[in-house]
Amino acid sequence: MTQCQSNVEKMWAGDGAYIWVHLANGGPAIIAPNDLNREAVIAMTITAMTTERRVVIRYAADNVACRSQGRTDLLGMYLL
């Protein structure tokens, strides 16, 4: 497991109902349409953007480079 901390730069919705959360310090995390955490992650992302709070995104894989592009193994998110 890997955790990446950053501000949220932008968010994209589209491409078959996928959500892309772009971090200021790296690549996007991708949330699939069937992800059980989808609504919570969307709400936290919007809150982080509007309040300028940081997030921590947790990925399933070990030793993920936080700048890697298009990660789809998102486990969850903290709103700091």
N, C-alpha and C positions, 0 to 999 in steps of 0.2 A: 504494500500500500504506500502511496505517496500523497503528500499534501502540498498544495501550491497556494500561497497567499498573495493577493493583489487587489487592486481596485478593478471594477468592471468598466471597461472602455465603451462597449456597445453590445447590443443584443440583436440577433437576426431571427426572424420567424419565417419559415417557408420551406421550399424544397421537400414537399411531402410531409409537412407538419413537424419537421425537425426544428429545434431551437439551438442556436449557436450563441454561446456566452463568450465574448471576447474579453480576455484579461489584458490589463494595461501592460503587464510585464511579459506577455507571451501569447501563445496561440489560444484558439478557442476550445472550449469544452462543448461537446455536442450531446444534446438530450433528445433521445428517440421519442416518437409519439406514444409508445407503449410503456415508457419509464414510469414506474409507480411514484417516483419523487418529483415528477414533472411540474405539477402545479405549485408545489412548495418551492422548488428551485426558481421558477419564474417569478413568484412573489418576492423571494429573497433578492433576486437579481434586480428587480425594479426598485426595491427598497434601497439596495446598495447604491444604485445609480442616482436616485433622487436625494439621498442623504449623504453621499460621498463617503460611505463606510466601506471598509475592506471586507473581502470574503476569503475564505479558505475552501478550496475545492479539493475533494479527496478522490483520488483515482485508485482503481483496483490494483494496477501493476506497481511493482517495486521500482524505485530509482527512475521515475519518469522525469524527463527534462521538462521543466515547467513551461518552456518556450515551444514545446512540440506542438505541431499543428493537428487539429481535428481529432482530439481524443474522444473516444466513444465509451470508455470504461469508467465513467463518472459514478461514484458511489453515493456522493452527497456533498452538501455545502454547509459551511458555517457562515453566519453573518456576524461580523465583529463589531 
